[in-house]
Amino acid sequence: MANPFYRRDVISTRDMTREEMDLLFNATDRIRGMNMQERLSLCRGRVLCYLFFEPSTRTRLSFEAAMASIGGSSIGIASGKESSMEKGESLVDTIRVVDSYSDVIVLRHRMDGSARLAAEVASNPVINAGSGAEEHPTQAMLDLYTILKEKGRIDGLRIGIVGDLKYSRTVYSLLYALAMYRVDVHLVAPPLLRIRRESLYAMDSLSIREHDSIDEVVDTLDVIYVTRIQRERFPDAQEYEKVKHSYVIDDRVLARARSDAIVLHPLPRVDEVAYHVDSDARARYFKQASYGKDVRAALLALMINAIPPV
Ligand code: NCD
């Protein structure tokens, strides 16, 4: 298979196929097995530019660490306050300029549609690192890679996605990606935080059931994927007050979970996974975050090089 990622924008997991996902995971395995010299030769002299207009810890730093690990370097701004957009410059003008300084742009922005707009303007590829409540495709890539490594497969699993399904962009990218596999999905959310109905058309092929409480389904799940309430995206603070602290994964819940289940979370965690769960062998969210660096390194190497490292 030719390298389908070469110079391509990564905006939505809806734009991807299962074969492309497999290629990315194989490239990630290959990169993890390389010695430092081999790895550093993949993107030597290349530049990544990150533009993060919303807070981030893992996504930005793992992209930076990934780029450094394949020999490239990163420049960028880590908050809207640092850029000339504070002076009134448009996103389009900003993208046009940084496009000429770098080989790939990684953008996080509070508006849905921001990454598509950036991709239309930039001549170099754009990676969507979070566009409003819409999508966060590289998070889904590392989520699936984690499931593959920790469970040995994706097909055939029963996957529970718990929490703020209305505003969590990671959930949308994950569901669009899961639609390429044969899985049973259980969506667990308080009624006010259910999945946005208009997105369901893109998940047609998935077997989905919805639940109000994790207790209804926890004993059957292979994967328990938890999300934080996205407080900053609520248009009405009163609505947030109604749902805050409305669910928690703790030892009471895990007592009923399968012994071979895994607990994932895109992080940051607030109060939806109790801290004592960290010492449960089923908690894999920190491992998940650590896979993020290598999945992103593989993605960057594929996007920047015509010849894939596989
Ligand atoms: C997520 C995000 O920004 O959407 N964070 C991340 O990249 N791992 C999840 C969140 O903020 O809750």
Boltz pocket constraint, residues with backbone or C-beta under 6 A from the ligand:
constraints:
  - pocket:
      binder: B
      contacts: [[A, 55], [A, 58], [A, 59], [A, 129], [A, 130], [A, 136], [A, 139], [A, 168], [A, 169], [A, 170], [A, 227], [A, 228], [A, 266], [A, 267], [A, 268]]
      max_distance: 6.0
